[in-house]
Amino acid sequence: MADYDYDLFVIGAGSGGVRAARVAAMSGAKVAVAEEYRVGGTCVIRGCVPKKFMVYASEFAHYAQVAEGYGWSKSQAVFDWPTFLEAKDREIARLSGIYVTNLQNAGAELLHGKARVVGPHTLEITGETGQVRKVTAGKILVATGGRPFKPAEIPGIEHAITSEEAFHLPQLPKRVLVAGGGYIAVEFAGIFAGLGVDTTLVYRGANILRGFDDDVRTHLTEEMKKRGIKVVLGTQHDRIEKTQTGLVNHLTNGHAIETDVVMFATGRKPYVDGLGLETAGVELTEGGAVAVDQFSKTSSDHIWAVGDVTDRINLTPVAIREGAAFAQTEFHNNPQSFDHEMVALAVFSQPPVGSVGLSEAEARRHHGKVDIYLSRFRPMKTTFYGGDERCLIKLVVAADSEKILGCHVVGPDAPEIIQMAAIALKMGVTKPQWDSTCAVHPTLAEELVTMRDKHVPVGA
């Protein structure tokens, strides 16, 4: 590829792009990465990492309540939002710096600016001060991720924020309304409520977390209500009115709710704006994502795409694996494609959710008859102090083969638990094999391997 400035040019320095660039550069290829904002992408800068810090911060008030039940006297600890923001921003800067160092150590060149395709193998990078640089590359990888959006048709939508602004609120509001029912919405509802904010979640659907198992969705809704979150379903915004005392959310059900902040978490869109992909004949899906094959290749012979911009499974570890597979295939003569089946999911709601495999409804559609093993219970920690929080563990099993098709957990440490369960499901574990595992006692997770009776729904 001596005819080009670079063997590989990566647009976007998020997790997927950085991993691809590093692996490619280690082959001896000449690699450049362009980033218009900060190195680290959505996850590190304005996504899962700062959000997890906020989840941690918001859980301490609940821990304090639990502590009293275990004999600890009441403390006078007070949460300070500016102190948290300063610590959070400092840690994000450190992590972003690690990404930069890793890129440079691998031999990749980092360019600060927005890159766009302007011709066959030619890109234009506009820097922070407006200077423009043109380069050529043998291969181009698009790894620009996604961006939150607000429905423009709602009057007053300009008064609302998205998750990106939530990370930098100048002060913690007293009242907040979160619009949406996906994982970002329920996570931020838990965060705000845990920090003492009067929190309302509004979702137009019949239940939150569309796409998850129905028992998980119902169970989490009830547990969120126990944490003081007002969950309003089956309605959405008609308009937002700014008044002297706050923002009035006028809903389609006729109700009006006044809050200090309105946060929309109603979806994210692949970030393809201004990339010039049409110049190279790159096709998009109906949803506006970059269309790719199993090897992350686009309709253009020399352009690939990984991560959220392809809208396959929008998770950081998936983007990393897609980026690594691309680089192995194209620069290490080691053809690989990432298998998107049996990818575990975690929702850092309060309580959190861990899920891998099929929901009960999906399993019935694809496999016919299935057996369900379901347990709802108060964990040991909760029963001690008389709390009413309950956990849920559910296994979905193919009736004929006894292969476990899905595993779903709602409760403390569910994301940690589901990681290990995902290994077994990925290997095709059967219920008898699963049951042969000895329980670790006393733990919440032991319920996974002690469920022997098939669940019979009420009224069945």
KOLDOVO-785969 format. One line per 8 residues: number of its first residue (from 0); their letters; for each residue x, y, z of N, C-alpha, C. Coordinates in steps of 0.2 Angstrom, whole numbers. Each point is the difference from the previous one (the first is absolute). Layout:
KOLDOVO-785969
NUM> a> X,Y,Z,X,Y,Z,X,Y,Z | ... .
This chain:
KOLDOVO-785969
0> madydydl> 4,-6,0,-4,6,0,4,6,0 | 6,0,-3,5,5,0,-3,7,-4 | -5,-1,-4,-3,5,-4,-4,5,5 | -1,-2,6,-4,4,4,3,3,6 | -2,5,3,3,3,6,0,-5,6 | -6,-4,0,-1,-4,6,-3,-7,-3 | 2,-5,3,-3,-7,-1,-7,0,2 | -1,3,6,-7,0,3,-1,7,3 .
8> fvigagsg> -6,3,-1,-2,6,3,-7,-2,4 | 1,2,6,-6,-2,4,-4,7,2 | -6,0,-1,-4,6,2,-4,-1,6 | 3,3,6,-3,-1,6,4,-4,5 | 2,3,6,4,-3,5,-3,-2,6 | -6,-4,-1,-3,-4,5,3,-6,1 | -4,-4,4,3,-7,1,1,-4,-6 | -4,-1,-4,0,-4,-6,6,3,-5 .
16> gvraarva> 0,6,-1,5,3,-5,7,-1,3 | 1,2,7,6,-1,3,3,-7,0 | -4,-5,1,2,-7,0,2,-2,-7 | -4,2,-5,2,-2,-7,6,4,-2 | 1,6,2,6,4,-2,7,-4,3 | -1,-1,7,6,-3,3,2,-7,-3 | -5,-4,-1,1,-7,-2,3,1,-7 | -3,4,-4,3,1,-7,7,3,0 .
24> amsgakva> 1,5,4,7,3,1,5,-5,2 | -2,-5,4,5,-5,2,2,-5,-5 | -3,0,-6,2,-4,-6,5,4,-4 | 2,6,2,5,4,-4,-4,5,-4 | -6,0,-1,-4,4,-4,1,7,2 | -1,5,-4,0,7,1,-7,2,2 | -2,2,6,-7,1,2,0,7,3 | -6,4,-2,-2,6,3,-7,0,2 .
32> vaeeyrvg> -1,3,6,-7,1,3,-2,7,1 | -6,2,-3,-3,6,1,-5,0,5 | 0,5,4,-5,1,5,-2,7,1 | -6,2,0,-3,7,0,-1,2,7 | -1,-4,5,-1,2,6,5,-2,5 | -1,-5,4,6,-3,5,1,-7,-2 | 6,-2,1,1,-7,-1,-3,-4,6 | -3,-6,-2,-3,-4,5,-7,-1,-2 .
40> gtcvirgc> -3,4,-4,-7,-1,-3,-6,0,5 | -5,-2,-2,-6,0,4,1,-3,7 | 2,-6,0,1,-4,6,4,4,5 | 6,2,-1,4,3,4,-2,7,2 | -2,4,-5,-1,7,1,-7,2,2 | -5,-3,-3,-7,2,2,-4,-6,-1 | 2,-6,3,-4,-6,0,1,-4,6 | 1,-6,-1,0,-5,5,5,1,6 .
48> vpkkfmvy> 6,3,-1,4,1,5,-2,5,5 | -1,7,-3,-3,5,5,-7,-2,3 | -4,-4,-4,-6,-2,3,1,-5,5 | 4,-4,0,1,-5,5,3,4,7 | 4,5,-1,2,4,6,-6,3,3 | -5,2,-4,-6,3,2,-4,-5,4 | 0,-6,-3,-4,-5,4,3,-2,6 | 6,0,1,4,-1,6,-2,5,5 .
56> asefahya> 1,6,-2,-2,6,4,-7,0,3 | -5,-2,-4,-7,0,1,-2,-6,5 | 4,-5,0,-2,-6,4,2,1,8 | 4,5,2,2,1,7,-6,1,4 | -4,4,-2,-6,2,4,-4,-6,2 | -1,-5,-5,-3,-6,2,4,-4,5 | 6,0,-1,5,-4,4,-1,2,7 | -1,7,1,0,3,7,-7,-3,3 .
64> qvaegygw> -5,0,-4,-6,-3,3,0,-7,2 | 4,-4,-4,1,-7,2,4,-1,6 | 5,5,0,5,-1,6,-4,1,7 | -5,4,0,-3,1,6,-4,-6,2 | -2,-4,-5,-3,-7,2,5,-5,3 | 6,2,-1,6,-5,2,3,3,6 | -3,5,3,3,3,7,4,6,-1 | 1,3,-6,4,6,0,-4,6,1 .
72> sksqavfd> 3,4,4,-4,6,2,-1,5,-6 | -5,4,0,-1,5,-6,6,5,0 | 3,1,-6,5,4,-2,-3,7,-2 | 4,5,0,-2,6,-3,4,2,-7 | 2,-5,-3,3,1,-7,-5,3,-5 | 3,5,-3,-4,4,-5,4,0,-7 | -4,-2,-5,3,0,-7,1,7,-3 | 6,1,-3,2,6,-3,1,-1,-7 .
80> wptfleak> -5,2,-5,1,-1,-7,6,3,-3 | 2,6,1,6,3,-3,6,-4,2 | 1,-3,6,6,-4,2,0,-6,-4 | -6,-3,-1,-1,-6,-4,2,1,-7 | -2,6,-3,1,2,-7,8,1,-1 | 3,3,4,7,1,0,4,-7,0 | -2,-4,4,4,-7,1,-2,-4,-7 | -6,1,-2,-2,-4,-6,4,2,-6 .
88> dreiarls> 0,7,-1,4,3,-6,7,-2,1 | 3,0,5,7,-1,1,2,-8,-2 | -5,-4,2,1,-7,-2,-1,-1,-7 | -5,3,-3,-1,-1,-7,6,3,-4 | 3,6,2,6,2,-3,6,-5,0 | 0,-3,6,6,-5,0,-1,-6,-4 | -7,-2,-1,-1,-6,-4,1,2,-8 | -2,6,-1,1,2,-7,7,1,-2 .
96> giyvtnlq> 4,2,5,8,0,-1,3,-7,-1 | -3,-5,3,2,-7,-1,-1,-2,-7 | -6,2,-3,-2,-2,-6,5,3,-5 | 2,7,1,5,3,-4,6,-3,0 | 3,-2,6,6,-3,1,0,-7,-4 | -5,-4,1,0,-7,-3,0,1,-8 | -3,5,-2,0,1,-8,7,2,-2 | 3,4,4,7,3,-2,5,-6,1 .
104> nagaellh> -1,-4,5,5,-5,1,0,-6,-5 | -6,0,-3,-1,-5,-5,2,2,-7 | 2,7,0,3,2,-7,-5,4,-4 | -6,1,3,-6,3,-4,1,8,1 | -2,4,-5,0,7,0,-7,3,2 | 0,4,4,-7,3,2,0,7,-3 | -6,1,-3,-1,7,-3,-7,2,3 | 1,7,3,-6,3,3,-4,4,-5 .
112> gkarvvgp> -6,-2,-2,-4,3,-4,-6,-4,-3 | -4,2,-4,-5,-3,-3,2,-3,-7 | -1,-6,-1,2,-3,-7,-6,-2,-4 | 1,1,-6,-5,-2,-5,3,-2,-7 | -4,-4,-3,2,-3,-6,-1,5,-6 | 5,1,-4,-1,5,-5,1,-3,-7 | 2,-6,0,1,-3,-7,3,-7,1 | 1,-4,-5,3,-6,1,6,0,4 .
120> htleitge> 0,-4,5,6,0,5,3,6,3 | -4,6,-1,2,6,2,-4,3,6 | 3,3,5,-4,3,5,2,7,2 | -4,3,3,1,7,2,-1,1,7 | 5,3,4,0,0,7,0,8,2 | -6,2,3,0,7,2,1,0,7 | 6,4,2,2,0,7,-4,5,4 | 2,1,6,-4,4,5,0,7,-2 .
128> tgqvrkvt> 6,2,-3,0,8,-2,-2,1,-7 | -3,-5,-3,-2,1,-7,4,-2,-6 | 6,-2,2,5,-2,-5,-2,-7,-3 | 1,0,-7,-2,-6,-3,6,-4,-3 | 0,-7,1,6,-4,-2,-3,-6,-4 | 3,-1,-6,-3,-6,-4,5,-5,0 | -2,-6,1,4,-6,0,-3,-6,-4 | 4,-5,-2,-3,-6,-3,1,-6,4 .
136> agkilvat> -4,-5,-1,1,-6,4,-2,-6,-4 | 3,-6,0,-2,-6,-3,-6,-3,2 | -1,1,7,-6,-3,3,-3,5,5 | -6,1,1,-4,5,4,-4,-4,5 | 0,1,6,-5,-3,5,-4,6,3 | -6,-1,0,-5,5,3,-2,-3,7 | 2,4,5,-2,-2,7,-2,6,4 | -5,3,-2,-2,7,2,-6,-1,6 .
144> ggrpfkpa> -2,-6,1,-5,-1,5,-7,3,-1 | -3,2,5,-7,2,-1,-1,7,5 | -5,3,-1,-2,6,4,-7,0,2 | -1,2,6,-7,1,2,-4,5,-4 | -7,-1,0,-4,5,-4,-6,2,4 | -3,6,-2,-6,2,3,-5,1,-5 | -6,-3,1,-5,1,-6,-2,7,-1 | 2,3,-6,-1,7,-1,-7,2,-1 .
152> eipgieha> -5,-4,-1,-7,2,-1,-3,2,7 | 3,-1,5,-3,1,7,1,8,1 | -5,4,1,1,7,2,3,1,6 | 5,4,1,4,1,6,6,-5,1 | 1,-4,-5,5,-6,1,7,4,1 | 1,6,-2,7,3,1,1,1,8 | -5,-1,4,1,1,7,3,-7,3 | 0,-5,-4,1,-7,3,8,-1,-1 .
160> itseeafh> 3,-4,4,7,-3,-1,0,-7,-2 | 6,-3,-2,1,-7,-1,5,-2,5 | 1,-7,0,5,-2,4,7,3,0 | 2,3,-5,6,3,-1,1,6,5 | -6,4,0,0,6,4,-1,-2,7 | -3,-6,2,-1,-2,7,7,-1,3 | 5,-1,-3,6,-1,3,4,6,2 | -3,6,-2,3,6,2,-5,5,2 .
168> lpqlpkrv> -5,-2,3,-5,5,3,3,4,5 | -1,7,0,4,4,5,-2,-1,7 | -6,-2,1,-3,-2,6,-5,-5,0 | 0,-4,5,-5,-6,1,-7,3,0 | -5,-2,-4,-7,3,0,-3,-3,6 | -6,3,2,-4,-3,6,-5,-4,-3 | -2,1,-7,-5,-4,-3,2,-1,-7 | -1,-6,-3,2,-2,-6,-5,-5,-3 .
176> lvagggyi> -1,1,-7,-4,-5,-4,5,-3,-5 | 0,-7,0,4,-3,-5,-5,-3,-5 | 0,2,-6,-4,-3,-6,3,-6,-3 | -3,-6,0,3,-6,-3,0,-6,4 | 0,-5,-3,0,-7,4,5,-5,-2 | 5,3,-3,6,-5,-1,5,0,5 | 6,-3,-1,5,-1,6,2,7,2 | 1,5,-4,3,6,2,-5,4,4 .
184> avefagif> -6,0,-2,-6,3,4,0,-3,7 | 0,-7,1,-1,-3,6,6,1,5 | 6,0,-4,6,1,4,0,7,3 | -2,5,-4,1,7,3,-6,1,5 | -6,-3,-1,-5,1,5,2,-3,6 | 4,-5,0,3,-3,7,5,5,3 | 4,3,-5,6,4,3,-3,6,3 | -5,4,-3,-3,6,2,-4,-2,7 .
192> aglgvdtt> -4,-5,0,-3,-2,6,4,-2,6 | 6,-3,-2,5,-2,6,3,6,2 | 1,5,-4,3,7,3,-5,4,3 | -6,-2,1,-5,4,4,-4,4,-4 | 0,-1,-7,-4,5,-5,-7,-4,0 | -5,5,0,-7,-3,-1,-1,-2,-8 | 0,-6,-1,1,-3,-7,-7,-3,-2 | -1,2,-7,-6,-3,-3,3,-3,-7 .
200> lvyrgani> -2,-6,-2,2,-3,-6,-7,-1,-4 | 0,3,-6,-5,0,-5,1,-4,-6 | -4,-5,-2,2,-4,-5,-7,-2,-4 | 1,1,-7,-6,-1,-4,-3,-7,0 | 4,-5,1,-1,-7,-1,-4,-3,6 | -2,-6,0,-4,-3,5,5,-2,6 | 6,-1,-1,5,-2,5,7,2,-2 | 5,1,5,6,3,-2,5,-6,-3 .
208> lrgfdddv> 6,2,-2,5,-5,-3,-3,-5,-5 | -3,3,-6,-2,-3,-5,5,-5,-3 | -1,-6,-1,5,-5,-3,2,-5,6 | -1,2,6,2,-4,5,-5,-5,2 | 1,-5,4,-5,-5,2,-5,4,4 | -7,-2,-1,-5,3,3,0,0,7 | 2,-6,3,0,0,7,5,5,3 | 6,0,-3,5,5,2,-3,7,0 .
216> rthlteem> -3,2,-6,-3,7,0,-5,1,5 | -4,-4,2,-5,1,5,3,0,7 | 4,-4,1,4,0,6,4,6,2 | 3,2,-5,5,6,1,-5,6,1 | -5,1,-4,-5,5,1,-2,1,8 | -2,-6,2,-3,0,7,6,2,5 | 6,-2,-1,6,1,4,2,7,0 | -1,3,-6,2,7,-1,-5,5,4 .
224> kkrgikvv> -6,-2,0,-6,3,4,2,0,7 | 3,-6,3,1,0,7,6,5,2 | 4,2,-5,6,4,1,-3,8,-1 | -6,0,-1,-3,7,0,-1,3,-7 | 2,-3,-5,-1,2,-7,-7,-1,-2 | -3,6,-2,-7,0,-3,0,-2,-7 | -2,-6,-2,0,-3,-7,-7,1,-3 | 0,4,-5,-6,2,-4,0,-3,-7 .
232> lgtqhdri> -4,-5,-1,0,-4,-7,-6,2,-4 | 1,-1,-7,-5,0,-4,-2,8,-2 | 5,4,1,-1,7,-2,7,3,-2 | 0,6,-3,6,3,-2,-1,8,-1 | 5,3,-1,-1,8,0,-4,2,-6 | -4,5,2,-4,4,-5,4,7,-1 | 2,3,5,4,6,0,4,1,6 | 5,4,0,3,2,6,0,8,1 .
240> ektqtglv> -3,2,6,-1,7,1,5,3,5 | 4,5,-2,4,3,5,-4,5,4 | 1,0,7,-4,5,4,6,3,5 | -3,4,4,5,4,5,2,-5,5 | -4,-6,1,2,-4,6,3,-7,-3 | 0,-1,-6,3,-6,-3,-2,-2,-7 | 0,-6,-2,-2,-2,-6,-6,-5,1 | -6,2,-4,-6,-4,1,0,-5,-6 .
248> nhltngha> -1,-6,2,0,-6,-5,-7,-1,-1 | -3,2,-6,-7,-2,-2,0,-6,-3 | -3,-5,2,0,-7,-3,-7,-1,-3 | 1,-5,-5,-6,-2,-4,-6,-3,4 | 1,-2,6,-5,-3,4,-4,6,4 | 2,6,-2,-3,6,3,3,2,7 | 5,-3,3,3,2,6,6,5,-2 | 1,4,5,6,5,0,4,-1,6 .
256> ietdvvmf> 7,-1,-1,4,-1,5,6,5,0 | 1,4,5,5,5,0,6,-2,3 | 6,1,-3,6,-2,2,5,5,-1 | 6,-1,2,6,5,-1,4,-2,-6 | 0,-6,-1,4,-3,-6,-4,-5,-4 | 0,0,-6,-3,-5,-4,5,-4,-4 | 1,-6,1,5,-4,-4,-3,-5,-5 | 2,1,-6,-3,-5,-5,5,-5,-1 .
264> atgrkpyv> -2,-6,0,4,-6,-1,-4,-5,-4 | -2,3,-6,-5,-4,-4,4,-3,-6 | 6,-1,0,4,-3,-5,6,3,-3 | 4,-3,-3,6,2,-3,1,-1,-8 | 3,4,-3,1,-1,-7,7,-1,-2 | 1,-4,-5,7,-1,-3,3,7,-2 | 6,2,1,3,6,-1,3,0,-7 | -3,2,-5,2,0,-7,0,7,-3 .
272> dglgleta> -2,4,4,-1,7,-3,7,3,-2 | 0,3,-6,6,3,-2,6,-4,-2 | -1,-7,0,6,-4,-1,1,-1,-8 | -4,2,-4,1,-1,-7,0,-7,-3 | -4,-4,4,0,-7,-2,-3,-2,-7 | -5,5,-2,-3,-1,-6,5,1,-6 | 5,4,1,5,1,-5,4,-7,-2 | 0,-4,5,4,-7,-1,-5,-5,-2 .
280> gveltegg> -7,2,0,-5,-5,-2,-1,-5,6 | 0,2,6,-1,-4,6,-8,0,1 | -3,-6,0,-7,0,1,-2,0,8 | -5,3,1,-3,0,7,-6,-4,1 | -2,-2,6,-6,-4,1,-6,5,0 | -6,-3,1,-6,5,0,1,4,7 | 3,-3,5,0,4,6,6,5,0 | 4,1,-6,5,5,0,7,-3,2 .
288> avavdqfs> 1,-6,2,6,-3,2,4,-2,-6 | 6,-1,0,5,-3,-5,-1,-7,-1 | -2,-2,-6,-2,-7,-1,7,-4,-1 | 1,-5,3,6,-4,0,-2,-8,-1 | 5,-4,-2,-1,-7,0,3,-3,6 | 1,-6,1,2,-4,6,8,2,2 | 3,3,-5,7,2,1,1,7,1 | -6,4,1,0,7,1,1,4,-6 .
296> ktssdhiw> 0,-3,-6,2,3,-6,-7,4,-3 | 1,6,-3,-6,4,-2,0,-2,-8 | -5,3,-3,-1,-1,-7,6,3,-5 | 4,4,4,6,2,-4,6,-4,2 | 4,-2,-6,5,-5,1,6,2,5 | 1,6,2,5,2,4,-2,3,7 | -6,0,1,-3,3,6,-4,-5,5 | 2,0,6,-3,-5,5,-3,5,6 .
304> avgdvtdr> -4,-3,4,-3,3,5,-1,-4,6 | 1,2,6,-1,-4,6,-4,4,6 | -3,-3,5,-3,3,5,-7,3,-1 | -2,5,4,-7,2,0,-2,3,-7 | 5,3,-4,-2,3,-6,-3,-6,-5 | 1,-6,2,-3,-5,-4,-6,-3,3 | -2,2,6,-6,-2,3,-2,-7,0 | 6,-4,2,-1,-7,1,-2,-2,7 .
312> inltpvai> 5,0,4,-1,0,7,4,5,3 | -4,5,3,4,6,2,3,0,7 | 5,-4,1,4,-1,6,7,1,-1 | 3,3,5,8,1,-1,4,-6,-1 | -1,-5,4,4,-6,-2,-2,-3,-7 | -6,1,-2,-1,-3,-7,4,4,-5 | 0,7,1,4,4,-5,7,-2,0 | 3,-1,6,7,-2,1,1,-6,-4 .
320> regaafaq> -4,-5,1,1,-7,-3,-1,1,-8 | -5,4,-2,0,1,-7,6,4,-3 | 3,5,3,6,3,-2,6,-4,0 | 0,-5,5,6,-4,0,-1,-5,-6 | -6,-3,-1,-1,-5,-5,2,3,-7 | -2,7,-1,1,3,-6,8,0,-1 | 4,3,5,7,0,-1,3,-6,-1 | -2,-5,3,3,-7,-1,-1,-2,-7 .
328> tefhnnpq> -6,1,-2,-2,-3,-7,4,4,-5 | 1,7,0,3,4,-5,7,1,1 | 3,-1,6,7,2,1,4,-5,2 | -3,-6,3,4,-5,2,-1,-7,-3 | -4,0,-6,-1,-6,-4,-3,-5,5 | -5,2,4,-3,-4,4,-8,1,0 | -3,-2,-5,-7,1,-1,-5,-1,6 | -3,5,3,-4,-1,6,-7,4,-1 .
336> sfdhemva> -5,-2,3,-6,4,0,-3,-2,7 | -3,6,3,-2,-1,7,-7,-3,0 | -1,-5,4,-7,-3,1,-4,4,4 | -6,2,-2,-4,5,4,-6,-4,4 | 1,-7,0,-5,-4,3,2,-1,8 | -4,0,4,1,-1,7,5,5,3 | -2,6,-1,4,6,3,-4,2,6 | 4,0,6,-4,2,6,-1,7,1 .
344> lavfsqpp> -5,2,3,-2,7,1,0,2,7 | 1,6,2,-1,2,7,-3,7,0 | -5,1,4,-3,6,1,1,2,7 | 4,6,1,2,2,7,-6,5,3 | -6,-3,0,-5,2,3,0,-1,7 | -5,2,4,1,-1,7,-7,-4,3 | 0,-6,0,5,-5,0,3,-1,-7 | 6,-3,-1,2,-1,-7,-2,-7,-3 .
352> vgsvglse> 0,0,-7,-2,-6,-4,6,-3,-3 | 0,-6,-1,5,-4,-4,-4,-5,-4 | 1,0,-7,-3,-4,-4,4,-3,-6 | -1,-6,-2,3,-3,-5,-4,-5,-4 | 0,0,-6,-4,-5,-4,-7,3,-1 | -5,-5,-1,-7,2,-2,-5,1,5 | -4,5,-1,-6,1,5,-5,-6,-1 | -4,-1,5,-5,-5,-1,-4,0,-6 .
360> aearrhhg> -2,6,-2,-4,1,-6,4,-1,-6 | 6,2,-1,4,-2,-5,1,-7,-1 | 2,-4,6,1,-7,0,-6,-4,-3 | -6,3,2,-6,-4,-2,-1,1,-8 | 2,6,-2,-1,1,-7,5,-4,-5 | 6,-1,3,5,-3,-4,1,-7,1 | -2,-3,6,1,-7,2,-6,-3,2 | -6,3,0,-6,-4,2,-1,-1,7 .
368> kvdiylsr> 0,-6,2,-2,-1,7,7,1,5 | -1,4,5,6,1,4,-3,-1,8 | 5,-1,4,-1,-1,7,3,6,3 | -4,3,5,2,6,4,2,-2,7 | 5,2,3,2,0,7,1,7,3 | -4,1,5,-1,7,2,0,1,7 | 4,4,3,0,1,7,0,8,2 | -5,1,4,0,7,3,1,0,8 .
376> frpmkttf> 5,3,2,1,-1,8,4,7,2 | -1,0,7,4,5,4,7,-2,1 | 5,3,-2,7,-3,2,1,1,7 | 5,-4,2,2,-1,7,1,7,3 | 4,4,-3,2,7,2,-7,4,2 | -5,-1,-4,-6,4,1,-4,-3,5 | -1,-6,1,-4,-3,5,2,2,7 | 7,1,1,2,1,6,-2,6,3 .
384> yggdercl> -1,6,-4,-3,6,3,-7,1,-2 | -3,-5,-3,-7,1,-1,-2,4,-6 | 4,0,-5,-1,4,-6,-5,-4,-4 | -3,4,-5,-4,-4,-5,2,0,-7 | 6,1,-1,3,-1,-7,1,-7,-2 | -2,-2,-6,0,-7,-2,5,-1,-6 | 3,-5,-1,4,-2,-6,-4,-5,-4 | 2,0,-6,-3,-4,-5,5,-4,-4 .
392> iklvvaad> 0,-7,-1,4,-4,-4,-4,-4,-4 | 1,0,-6,-4,-4,-5,5,-4,-5 | -2,-6,-2,3,-4,-5,-5,-2,-5 | 2,1,-6,-4,-2,-6,3,-6,-3 | -3,-6,0,3,-6,-3,-4,-3,-5 | 3,-3,-5,-3,-3,-6,-3,-7,3 | -6,-1,-1,-3,-6,3,3,-7,-3 | 1,0,-7,3,-6,-3,7,-1,2 .
400> sekilgch> 4,4,-1,7,-1,1,3,2,7 | -4,3,4,2,3,7,5,5,-1 | 2,3,-5,5,5,-1,-3,6,3 | 4,4,4,-2,6,3,1,5,-5 | -6,4,-2,0,5,-5,1,7,3 | -2,1,6,0,6,3,1,0,7 | 4,5,3,1,1,7,-1,7,2 | -4,1,5,-2,7,2,0,1,7 .
408> vvgpdape> 4,5,2,0,2,8,-1,7,1 | -4,1,5,-1,7,2,1,0,8 | 5,4,2,2,0,7,7,2,1 | 2,1,6,7,2,1,5,-4,-3 | 5,3,-3,6,-3,-4,-3,-4,-6 | -6,1,-3,-2,-4,-5,5,1,-6 | 3,6,-2,5,0,-5,6,-4,1 | 2,-1,6,6,-4,1,-2,-7,-1 .
416> iiqmaaia> -6,-2,3,-2,-7,-1,-1,-2,-7 | -3,4,-4,-2,-2,-7,6,-1,-4 | 6,3,1,6,-1,-4,2,-7,0 | 0,-3,6,2,-7,1,-6,-5,-4 | -6,2,1,-5,-4,-3,0,0,-7 | 3,6,-3,0,1,-7,5,-5,-3 | 5,-2,4,5,-5,-3,-3,-7,-1 | -4,-2,5,-3,-6,-1,-5,0,-5 .
424> lkmgvtkp> -4,5,-1,-5,0,-5,3,0,-7 | 6,4,-1,3,0,-6,3,-7,-2 | 1,-4,5,3,-7,-2,-6,-5,-1 | -6,3,1,-6,-5,-1,-2,-4,6 | 1,2,6,-2,-4,6,-7,-2,0 | -1,-6,3,-7,-2,0,-2,0,8 | -6,0,1,-3,0,7,3,-5,5 | 1,-6,-3,3,-5,5,7,1,2 .
432> qwdstcav> 4,3,-5,7,2,1,0,6,5 | -4,4,-1,-1,6,4,-1,-2,7 | -5,-4,1,-2,-3,7,5,-4,3 | 5,-3,-4,5,-4,3,5,5,4 | 0,6,-1,4,5,3,-2,1,7 | 5,-1,5,-1,1,7,-1,7,2 | -5,2,4,-1,7,2,5,3,4 | 1,6,0,5,4,4,-5,3,6 .
440> hptlaeel> 1,-2,6,-5,2,5,4,4,5 | -3,5,3,-7,3,-2,1,6,-5 | -3,0,-6,1,5,-5,-7,1,-3 | -1,5,-3,-6,1,-5,1,-4,-6 | 6,-1,-2,1,-4,-7,-2,-7,1 | 0,-3,6,-1,-7,1,-7,-2,-3 | -4,5,0,-7,-2,-2,0,-2,-7 | 5,2,-4,0,-2,-7,1,-7,-1 .
448> vtmrdkhv> 3,-4,4,2,-7,0,-5,-4,4 | -4,3,4,-5,-4,4,-7,0,-2 | -2,3,-5,-7,0,-3,-1,-7,-3 | -5,-4,2,-1,-6,-2,-7,-1,-3 | -5,4,3,-7,0,-2,-1,5,-6 | -4,-3,-5,-2,4,-6,-5,5,2 | 1,6,-2,-5,6,2,-7,-1,-4 | -5,0,3,-7,0,-3,-3,7,1 .
456> pvga> -1,3,-5,-3,7,1,-7,0,3 | -2,5,4,-6,0,3,-6,0,-5 | -5,-4,1,-5,0,-5,1,-5,-6 | 6,-3,0,1,-5,-5,-3,-7,1 .
